[in-house]
Amino acid sequence: MYKAEDLQNLQMKPRINDITLKVLSVIFKNENISPPTKIDCDIMFYSKAKNDNAIIHLGIKQDAQFGYYIPKTFFIEKVSSKQEDIYLSKQEEIEITVLNRTIML
């Protein structure tokens, strides 16, 4: 039997996998956003939600002590394209190549 929070996690897994497989990303700079935001990340991954007018965002920031990137923000914006998304439209696109994946629990 699943608890309510377990069911929510199961429903989100396919969407998170979509982000990690397609790897659409931008270098994220707060100064490119209007109105200002408190989002604190270096790179923003994003993916169009299937069958919905929304974009899923996952922001990561490099940890100064350990050197690897950790998730800092996750949200869904109800827009139909990257050009309409204030968090992505004025950011610099970057290409990410996945060499290997490490899952830490």
N, C-alpha and C positions, 0 to 999 in steps of 0.2 A: 504494500500500500504506500502511495506517495503522499507526502505533505504538500500543501499548497505552494510553498516556495520551491520544492523540487520540481513541480510541474512547470512553473515559470522558467526555471533554468533549462528544462528540456526543450521548451518552445523556443528559447533564444539560441540554442546551440547551432541550428542550421544557419541562422543569420550571421553569427560570429564566424562560422566556417566560410561563408561567402566572402567576408571581408578578407580573411587570411589567404584565400585562394586567388582572388582577382587582383589584389594589391594595387588599387588605385590610391594615390597618395599625393599630398602637398606638403611643402615646408610651411608650417603654421606660424604666422606673425600677427600678434594682436593689433599692431598699428594699421593693418589692412582691413580691419573690421569697423563698421559703423552701424549702430552704436557700439561703444567699447564693451568688452567682455572680460570675465575673470578666468577664462580658460587658460590654463598654463601647460602647454605642450610644445614639443619641437616638431613633431610629424603628426599629421592627421590622415588616417586611413579612412576611406569611405566607400560605400557601395549602395547602389539603388536597390531599395527593397522590392522584392518580387511581388507583383500584383498589387502595388500600392504606390501612391504619390508621396514617397518619402525617401530620404537618404539617411543611412545609418553611418554614424561617425564614431571612430575610436581614436583618441589622441594618446600619443606616447611621449615620454620625456626621458632623456638620458639621465641616469642616476649618477651623480657626481662621485660618490664613494665607490661604487662597484663597476661603473662604466657601461652597463647594459641598459637597455630601454625598458621602462615599465609603463603599464597603462595608467593614464591620469584622468581621462574623461571618456564617457560613453553616452551618447544621446542620439535621438532620432528627430530629424527636422522634417516637417510636413511640407515638402516642396517637390516639384516634379522633375527638376533638372539642376545640374551643378551651377548653371548660370543664375538661377534664382536663389541659390543658397548663400546667404551672407557670410557664412563661415568658410566657404570654398572659392567663391567666384573671383576674388582678387588675390588668391594665393598662388605661389609658384608650384606648378606640377613637377613631380619628380618620379623617376622610374626606380622601382625597388625590385631587386632580384633575390629570391629566397634561395639561400644556399643549403640551409638545414633548419629544422624546427626543433626547439626544445620546449617542452611543456613542463612547467614547474608548479607543483601543488603545495 
